[in-house]
Amino acid sequence: MKRKIDPDRWYTAREAAPFLGVTELTVKEYCRKEIIKGKQRGARKTWHVQGREIIRRQKALNLDS
C-alpha cells in the first residue's frame, strides 16, 4: 500500500525521495538546481519539499503517487 502525499505538509529530502524514486542526495541536488522548489529549514538548514511540489514532480515524470 502506497502512502498518500499531503499537499500541505513539508517533507524532508529523505522522506520525499521514495515518492520520486530517487535518493535523498538527488532530492537535495534537485532543490539546489531549482528542479524542485524546496526550502532549507531549521538550525541545520535541512532541505524540505512541500507535498504539492512532490505531486507536481510526480506528474511531470509520469509517476503514480
PASEBA-1860 file (N, C-alpha, C; in nm, 3 decimals):
! residues 65
1> MKRKIDPD> 0.084/-0.119/0.000/0.000/0.000/0.000/0.089/0.125/0.000 ~ 0.062/0.214/-0.093/0.141/0.336/-0.103/0.086/0.444/-0.011 ~ 0.176/0.523/0.045/0.134/0.634/0.131/0.081/0.747/0.045 ~ -0.016/0.816/0.097/-0.073/0.931/0.028/0.007/1.055/0.067 ~ 0.029/1.142/-0.030/0.105/1.264/-0.005/0.011/1.374/0.039 ~ 0.042/1.437/0.151/-0.035/1.552/0.200/0.021/1.676/0.130 ~ -0.059/1.742/0.045/-0.007/1.856/-0.032/0.040/1.974/0.053 ~ -0.009/1.984/0.176/0.025/2.098/0.262/0.143/2.069/0.356
9> RWYTAREA> 0.185/1.944/0.364/0.292/1.907/0.456/0.428/1.931/0.391 ~ 0.526/1.969/0.473/0.664/1.982/0.428/0.737/1.854/0.461 ~ 0.796/1.790/0.360/0.869/1.664/0.374/1.019/1.691/0.368 ~ 1.095/1.619/0.449/1.241/1.630/0.439/1.284/1.565/0.307 ~ 1.405/1.591/0.266/1.457/1.529/0.144/1.454/1.377/0.156 ~ 1.483/1.326/0.273/1.481/1.181/0.297/1.340/1.125/0.281 ~ 1.240/1.195/0.332/1.101/1.150/0.321/1.049/1.162/0.177 ~ 1.093/1.265/0.105/1.045/1.290/-0.030/1.105/1.193/-0.132
17> APFLGVTE> 1.225/1.146/-0.109/1.297/1.063/-0.206/1.218/0.941/-0.255 ~ 1.159/0.860/-0.166/1.086/0.742/-0.215/0.966/0.777/-0.304 ~ 0.903/0.889/-0.279/0.789/0.931/-0.361/0.833/0.961/-0.504 ~ 0.959/1.000/-0.520/1.010/1.039/-0.651/1.098/0.931/-0.715 ~ 1.124/0.826/-0.640/1.205/0.716/-0.692/1.352/0.751/-0.708 ~ 1.400/0.841/-0.622/1.540/0.883/-0.626/1.598/0.878/-0.484 ~ 1.727/0.910/-0.472/1.790/0.911/-0.340/1.770/1.046/-0.272 ~ 1.799/1.049/-0.144/1.793/1.174/-0.068/1.888/1.278/-0.127
25> LTVKEYCR> 2.007/1.234/-0.167/2.105/1.326/-0.226/2.053/1.386/-0.358 ~ 1.981/1.308/-0.435/1.925/1.357/-0.561/1.820/1.464/-0.534 ~ 1.736/1.443/-0.432/1.635/1.543/-0.396/1.704/1.673/-0.357 ~ 1.811/1.665/-0.278/1.885/1.785/-0.237/1.944/1.856/-0.359 ~ 1.997/1.778/-0.453/2.053/1.836/-0.575/1.943/1.904/-0.657 ~ 1.827/1.840/-0.669/1.713/1.900/-0.740/1.675/2.034/-0.677 ~ 1.678/2.039/-0.544/1.645/2.163/-0.474/1.749/2.272/-0.504 ~ 1.875/2.235/-0.498/1.982/2.332/-0.526/1.975/2.384/-0.669
33> KEIIKGKQ> 1.942/2.295/-0.763/1.935/2.334/-0.904/1.797/2.390/-0.942 ~ 1.709/2.398/-0.843/1.573/2.451/-0.859/1.489/2.370/-0.957 ~ 1.515/2.240/-0.966/1.429/2.150/-1.042/1.303/2.124/-0.960 ~ 1.321/2.120/-0.829/1.211/2.111/-0.733/1.222/2.232/-0.642 ~ 1.109/2.294/-0.613/1.111/2.407/-0.520/1.120/2.353/-0.378 ~ 1.225/2.390/-0.309/1.246/2.346/-0.172/1.295/2.461/-0.087 ~ 1.295/2.437/0.044/1.344/2.536/0.139/1.439/2.468/0.235 ~ 1.540/2.541/0.276/1.626/2.493/0.382/1.569/2.548/0.512
41> RGARKTWH> 1.539/2.457/0.604/1.471/2.496/0.727/1.545/2.441/0.848 ~ 1.522/2.507/0.960/1.578/2.461/1.086/1.722/2.503/1.107 ~ 1.771/2.471/1.225/1.907/2.509/1.264/2.013/2.445/1.174 ~ 1.983/2.325/1.126/2.080/2.254/1.041/2.059/2.281/0.892 ~ 1.963/2.366/0.860/1.935/2.403/0.720/1.910/2.280/0.632 ~ 1.827/2.188/0.681/1.794/2.069/0.603/1.690/2.104/0.497 ~ 1.700/2.038/0.382/1.609/2.064/0.272/1.472/2.004/0.301 ~ 1.368/2.081/0.271/1.229/2.038/0.284/1.156/2.071/0.155
49> VQGREIIR> 1.065/1.982/0.117/0.987/1.999/-0.005/0.840/1.986/0.032 ~ 0.759/2.079/-0.015/0.616/2.074/0.015/0.551/1.962/-0.067 ~ 0.452/1.897/-0.007/0.384/1.785/-0.071/0.332/1.816/-0.210 ~ 0.276/1.937/-0.230/0.223/1.971/-0.363/0.333/1.977/-0.468 ~ 0.455/2.007/-0.426/0.569/2.009/-0.519/0.609/1.866/-0.557 ~ 0.600/1.775/-0.460/0.628/1.633/-0.489/0.525/1.581/-0.589 ~ 0.399/1.614/-0.567/0.292/1.572/-0.658/0.315/1.629/-0.797 ~ 0.354/1.756/-0.805/0.380/1.820/-0.935/0.493/1.747/-1.009
57> RQKALNLD> 0.598/1.714/-0.936/0.712/1.646/-0.998/0.675/1.504/-1.041 ~ 0.593/1.436/-0.961/0.547/1.302/-0.998/0.471/1.307/-1.131 ~ 0.384/1.406/-1.144/0.306/1.420/-1.268/0.398/1.448/-1.387 ~ 0.500/1.532/-1.367/0.595/1.565/-1.473/0.673/1.441/-1.517 ~ 0.699/1.350/-1.424/0.775/1.229/-1.454/0.685/1.110/-1.485 ~ 0.553/1.132/-1.486/0.455/1.027/-1.509/0.466/0.913/-1.407 ~ 0.488/0.951/-1.280/0.492/0.854/-1.171/0.355/0.854/-1.103 ~ 0.309/0.739/-1.061/0.183/0.733/-0.986/0.212/0.750/-0.839
65> S> 0.130/0.831/-0.772/0.151/0.852/-0.628/0.087/0.741/-0.547
END
